[in-house]
């Protein structure tokens, strides 16, 4: 029933160009009582807040159930997730585009809109787990004051990729595939060992051995 409620919400949002007016009207469209509705969601707004979160959970479960995923390096895990994320959104592109564009101003600033907050919380936890693996394997360089921001940077990348896809009109969204590859590669180039790190390490070595 929970998935049915979400699907009905999306359908009404697209056909009426707005969210259902209230729980009574929405419950009636589902042929259930308000009391039945409240066993799944406390409000209309709660449905909206759970949609992207539920899609994320499904994508996460699918990729983590793959035997190959466990053996991936951190960079490959993020690539696998982002590609799977966009593939999942394709099933609901009309809704994603409509909802995303209606919130463009909010999404473009540091404040996260309400409908993305549950997704952000779950994604940050997921991303941090992968990043920790990357730091343990030395694929990602730990940096004082910066390492704690790596997960936030991946959240911004998720927002960037989703926004790029929403506005992508290339055949089969080929440009979005490029955006995923280039953004992930850039992120890992920045989080990995750089010439600056090598220079600082060399300077530290010289200082300790003067």
ZAGU-842436 format. One record per atom (N, C-alpha, C): z, y, x; residue in three letters. Coordinates in steps of 0.001 Angstrom, whole numbers, plus 500000, padded with zeros to 6 digits. Layout:
# ZAGU-842436
ZYXala
...
END
This chain:
# ZAGU-842436
500000498790500824unk
500000500000500000unk
500000501268500863unk
500702501213502005unk
500760502385502873unk
499366502804503318unk
498554501827503731unk
497179502134504148unk
496343502627502969unk
496610502077501783unk
495892502498500582unk
496210503965500269unk
497460504339500435unk
497875505725500198unk
497153506661501166unk
497088506256502424unk
496408507074503432unk
494932507213503103unk
494295506105502753unk
492860506146502430unk
492593507022501208unk
493469506938500204unk
493303507753498999unk
493510509232499317unk
494454509525500204unk
494694510909500618unk
493446511470501291unk
492870510702502193unk
491661511137502902unk
490522511370501919unk
490370510455500963unk
489299510583499969unk
489474511845499133unk
490685512109498680unk
490937513299497871unk
490769514574498699unk
491184514520499943unk
491050515683500834unk
489586516057501007unk
488735515035501143unk
487308515281501372unk
486571515650500090unk
486899514997498992unk
486185515266497739unk
486626516566497081unk
487885516946497265unk
488403518169496654unk
488525519320497645unk
488236519018498909unk
488278520025499973unk
489665520624500168unk
490690519860499817unk
492071520279500018unk
492998519097499796unk
494224519221500243unk
495212518165500047unk
495614518096498577unk
496091516929498093unk
496569516824496710unk
497632517877496416unk
497641518384495195unk
498547519471494828unk
500014519096494925unk
500351517901494472unk
501744517463494484unk
501806515942494400unk
503007515399494561unk
503186513942494561unk
502835513347493207unk
503170514038492122unk
502888513503490783unk
501391513266490589unk
500603514281490898unk
499149514168490742unk
498598513076491642unk
499084513036492862unk
498571512056493810unk
498962510635493414unk
500210510440493028unk
500671509115492612unk
499881508624491403unk
499583509536490496unk
498819509175489299unk
497428508682489677unk
496818509288490696unk
495483508861491138unk
495513507454491742unk
496695507047492184unk
496867505716492773unk
497362504694491750unk
497625505175490536unk
498178504323489471unk
499544503740489859unk
500335504568490524unk
501704504188490850unk
502626505320490401unk
503922505034490369unk
504883506063489974unk
505295506882491197unk
505894508038490921unk
506411508845492036unk
507442508041492826unk
508267507296492121unk
509300506504492785unk
508680505504493756unk
507587504884493344unk
506902503938494225unk
506333504656495449unk
505794505842495229unk
505237506617496334unk
506298506891497390unk
507499507275496935unk
508561507667497864unk
509096506502498693unk
508761505282498340unk
509174504149499176unk
508344504088500458unk
507234504839500483unk
506356504834501661unk
506347506176502397unk
506386507271501632unk
506341508600502249unk
507279509541501495unk
507971510442502228unk
508881511370501556unk
508181512576500950unk
506912512818501325unk
506197513982500813unk
504698513835501086unk
503918514720500501unk
502474514753500767unk
502230515079502233unk
503013516028502751unk
502855516444504150unk
503104515282505112unk
503994514385504719unk
504321513243505582unk
503130512298505727unk
502285512219504701unk
501081511380504798unk
500191511932505891unk
499960513225505819unk
499077513880506777unk
499596513714508202unk
500892513810508359unk
501488513710509689unk
501406512303510258unk
501265511317509379unk
501248509930509849unk
499842509402510122unk
498807510092509634unk
497443509558509715unk
497009509320511152unk
497038510372511977unk
496591510223513361unk
497543509309514134unk
498809509332513774unk
499785508462514418unk
499460506995514144unk
499118506686512893unk
498783505306512534unk
497523504851513246unk
496542505737513363unk
495315505385514098unk
495630505128515560unk
496514505939516134unk
496910505747517524unk
497570504380517713unk
498489504028516835unk
499189502754516939unk
498212501580516883unk
497214501700516027unk
496210500644515903unk
495391500504517190unk
494960501647517735unk
494174501626518978unk
495023501061520119unk
496248501516520234unk
497158501056521293unk
497364499548521204unk
497595499071520001unk
497825497634519808unk
496588496826520198unk
495420497329519825unk
494172496611520110unk
493896496522521608unk
494072497640522323unk
493751497600523750unk
494804496822524536unk
496052496915524106unk
497114496215524829unk
497096494713524578unk
496424494300523515unk
496312492868523229unk
495233492202524089unk
494443493009524775unk
493409492486525665unk
494035492038526985unk
493675490845527438unk
494213490337528709unk
493740491194529877unk
492556491772529760unk
492006492585530845unk
492810493868531053unk
493293494450529945unk
493968495746530006unk
495170495714530943unk
495923494637530912unk
497135494540531730unk
496817494634533220unk
495625494209533614unk
495261494233535022unk
494569495501535470unk
494338496414534541unk
493665497667534877unk
494570498580535707unk
493938499386536554unk
494647500465537225unk
494902501562536196unk
495739502530536530unk
496101503591535585unk
494866504351535099unk
493966504688536013unk
492760505423535623unk
491952504631534595unk
491795503328534827unk
491025502484533925unk
491698502359532562unk
493030502363532555unk
493762502257531287unk
493541503499530435unk
493573504669531064unk
493313505890530299unk
491871505926529806unk
490939505509530632unk
489535505466530204unk
489383504534529011unk
489993503352529098unk
489899502373528011unk
490485502941526726unk
491623503622526852unk
492241504195525654unk
491368505269525031unk
490896506219525837unk
490124507334525284unk
488829506858524629unk
488171505895525228unk
486950505359524624unk
487276504660523296unk
488363503892523276unk
488772503198522053unk
489221504200520986unk
489859505282521410unk
490326506324520483unk
489151506962519753unk
488142507356520501unk
486972507983519884unk
486233506993518993unk
486155505755519431unk
485490504729518623unk
486212504568517284unk
487533504638517307unk
488326504522516085unk
488113505717515168unk
488040506912515749unk
487851508120514944unk
486499508158514244unk
485518507455514800unk
484183507454514192unk
484219506937512756unk
485167506056512461unk
485276505488511113unk
485724506530510092unk
486277507638510577unk
486789508680509678unk
486309510053510136unk
485108510122510665unk
484637511371511276unk
484674512554510303unk
484259512359509076unk
484224513480508127unk
485605514100507956unk
486624513251507835unk
487986513764507679unk
488470514426508958unk
488246513767510099unk
488717514316511376unk
488101515691511613unk
486798515815511387unk
486113517093511601unk
486676518159510665unk
486823517805509386unk
487321518774508401unk
488739519223508737unk
489603518274509043unk
491001518598509326unk
491127519337510654unk
490414518861511646unk
490503519462512981unk
490023520906512965unk
488887521137512334unk
488334522489512318unk
489175523444511474unk
489882522900510489unk
490742523763509675unk
491969524217510462unk
492240523531511589unk
493424523835512392unk
493059524307513791unk
491816524706514000unk
491331525043515341unk
492218526041516058unk
492640527091515385unk
493447528127516037unk
494793527579516488unk
495377526712515677unk
496671526134516037unk
496532525161517202unk
495449524376517192unk
495259523365518222unk
494976524003519571unk
494383525185519565unk
493972525816520814unk
495113526525521548unk
496293526554520935unk
497438527193521580unk
498493526132521880unk
499482526457522737unk
500481525453523119unk
501234524827521949unk
501432525560520862unk
502154525012519719unk
501339523913519049unk
501930522741518919unk
501243521608518304unk
501351521690516790unk
500234521613516058unk
500301521654514589unk
501070520453514051unk
501654520617512886unk
502521519594512306unk
501834518236512199unk
500557518221511810unk
499893516940511564unk
499640516146512849unk
499835516760514016unk
499637516055515286unk
500948515732516013unk
502068516230515519unk
503333516041516231unk
503742514572516385unk
503630513734515334unk
503979512318515526unk
503056511639516532unk
501774511984516497unk
500826511442517463unk
501218511855518873unk
501536513115519059unk
501886513613520399unk
503091512873520955unk
504110512693520139unk
505322512016520600unk
505017510591521062unk
504251509859520261unk
503916508479520618unk
502992508420521831unk
502038509339521896unk
501087509328523005unk
501775509665524328unk
502667510653524318unk
503379511040525542unk
504137509841526112unk
504782509067525236unk
505521507879525671unk
504567506848526265unk
503446506636525605unk
502416505689526073unk
501856506128527419unk
501514507404527530unk
500926507938528756unk
501916507861529914unk
503178508167529646unk
504179508144530711unk
504327506753531301unk
504232505731530458unk
504319504358530941unk
503199504037531924unk
501995504463531592unk
500852504225532478unk
500995505034533757unk
501427506262533627unk
501603507125534795unk
502659506569535746unk
503722506016535206unk
504756505416536041unk
504188504250536851unk
503336503454536196unk
502681502349536896unk
501805502893538021unk
501085503976537729unk
500209504575538725unk
500972505115539924unk
502162505671539673unk
502969506190540777unk
503570505056541601unk
503912503963540946unk
504452502812541669unk
503400502166542568unk
502140502206542135unk
501057501601542919unk
500439502596543902unk
500954503833543890unk
500441504916544753unk
499044505389544356unk
498602505007543173unk
497341505548542657unk
497538507015542283unk
498759507333541883unk
499129508699541510unk
500226509165542458unk
500105510384542930unk
501076510928543882unk
502210511637543149unk
503438511243543479unk
504597511938542906unk
504753513284543597unk
504912514333542815unk
505083515671543355unk
506261516338542658unk
507123516949543449unk
508293517619542907unk
507881518695541907unk
508510518698540762unk
508289519659539668unk
506983519406538899unk
506040518706539488unk
504743518498538838unk
504625517142538140unk
505240516121538726unk
505114514773538163unk
505572514713536710unk
506599515500536390unk
507120515503535016unk
506130516097534022unk
505105516787534529unk
504125517432533655unk
502856516598533489unk
502764515487534210unk
501552514672534156unk
501253514181532726unk
502292513724532028unk
502089513209530667unk
501606514314529736unk
502146515514529914unk
501697516647529095unk
500234516970529372unk
499831516824530629unk
498433517105530974unk
497507516085530316unk
497985514848530183unk
497174513830529511unk
497100514102528006unk
498170514645527444unk
498123515041526024unk
497072516125525816unk
497054517101526718unk
496045518153526628unk
494648517575526777unk
494527516532527585unk
493228515890527751unk
492817515165526475unk
493785514548525799unk
493482513890524525unk
492991514910523505unk
493648516060523451unk
493241517129522540unk
491841517625522911unk
491608517808524210unk
490295518259524679unk
489202517276524287unk
489419515999524541unk
488417514969524250unk
488132514904522748unk
489189514925521948unk
489007514873520489unk
488243516097520000unk
488613517257520503unk
487938518491520112unk
486470518481520540unk
486211517964521740unk
484831517877522229unk
484012516976521310unk
484592515837520940unk
483899514885520067unk
483640515488518678unk
484605516223518153unk
484449516867516845unk
483236517792516835unk
482983518431517964unk
481873519390518056unk
480634518821518749unk
480637517518518986unk
479532516863519687unk
478450516437518703unk
477226516881518949unk
476102516521518083unk
475028515754518852unk
475409515201520002unk
474457514414520793unk
474275513028520177unk
473168512378520514unk
472876511049519986unk
473978510066520354unk
474530509413519327unk
475601508422519522unk
476778508994520316unk
476927510314520265unk
478035511012520932unk
478090510715522434unk
476914510668523031unk
476829510362524465unk
477548511412525314unk
477477512654524894unk
478142513721525658unk
479655513524525671unk
480185512977524590unk
481632512725524533unk
482028511653525545unk
481169510651525710unk
481428509619526717unk
481501510246528105unk
480584511172528364unk
480588511870529654unk
481852512704529816unk
482249513364528742unk
483447514207528786unk
484680513363529107unk
484760512167528542unk
485887511278528818unk
485912510907530296unk
484787510449530806unk
484724510006532198unk
485049511152533161unk
484433512295532923unk
484622513424533844unk
486054513970533781unk
486625514051532585unk
487977514608532460unk
489021513672533060unk
488860512367532850unk
489810511406533421unk
489682511369534935unk
488460511368535430unk
488258511356536883unk
488836512612537531unk
488649513758536880unk
489216515003537406unk
490735514925537430unk
491311514442536349unk
492773514346536263unk
493325513468537380unk
492661512349537643unk
493168511444538672unk
492866511951540075unk
491812512724540221unk
491567513373541516unk
492688514362541822unk
493175515033540766unk
494238516021540948unk
495605515362541116unk
495815514241540412unk
497111513563540491unk
497209512648541704unk
496057512286542296unk
496068511410543455unk
496287512167544743unk
496214511432545829unk
496389512042547154unk
495243513006547430unk
495566514232547787unk
494552515244548061unk
494650515699549516unk
493685516515549920unk
493700517049551277unk
494965517868551524unk
495424518572550473unk
496647519369550607unk
497843518476550866unk
497905517341550146unk
499007516408550368unk
498984515882551796unk
497785515545552273unk
497652515030553639unk
498102516077554657unk
497741517324554411unk
498107518403555312unk
499623518606555321unk
500254518568554155unk
501700518729554070unk
502430517570554744unk
501899516355554527unk
502509515189555155unk
502389515258556676unk
501242515735557152unk
501023515861558584unk
501966516923559164unk
502105518034558434unk
503010519089558863unk
504442518586558927unk
504831517778557914unk
506179517207557890unk
506380516277559082unk
505342515492559390unk
505397514571560526unk
505591515342561833unk
504819516417562017unk
504907517207563239unk
506280517857563380unk
506820518341562240unk
508128518992562272unk
509230518004562665unk
509126516781562120unk
510148515770562393unk
510043515210563807unk
508869515381564422unk
508660514794565743unk
508405515845566837unk
508905517033566603unk
508693518097567603unk
509611517901568809unk
END
